[in-house]
């Protein structure tokens, strides 16, 4: 939960930091990923978070042009919003980790939407919450597929093939 005395301007700075950190996370995870399919999905999320950062920076320019943009350090955001976490190594744990971060980001944005007084600020934070929820659902779908079909990200058939399914040479 965010502090009740947080201003819309401060929330905007925190949101931008959160998007920058998410970009870095997805890029780092993609760089470590050996599977091209998952790597591409992580890079899509990296680019989405980059787009969110641009949206937020543009909003800052439009609403607070006379105020210098102050983005808090990464450590502050991670501790306040995400808590202490260790990045996992296994692909299923990696997906669970990313899902949890997206869920926490969504909750943060919903909290910000309740905090800000102006309607535009509420709409902006709800939009961002919806985008993070979309990411959460994308990652959840990937996790469900790999749990159901363990070879989902491999170059093999991810299900058992019946002999009658295979075409016989005549």
ABEGO torsion letter per residue (X at the ends): XBBAABBAAAAAAAAAAAAAAAAAAAAAAAAABABAAAAAAAAAAAAAAAAAAAAAAAAAAAAAAABBBBBBBAAAAAAAAAEBBBBBABAAAAAAAAAAAAAAAAAAAAAAAAABABAAAAAAAAAAAAAAAAAAAAAAAAAAAAAABAAAABABBABBBBAAABBBBX
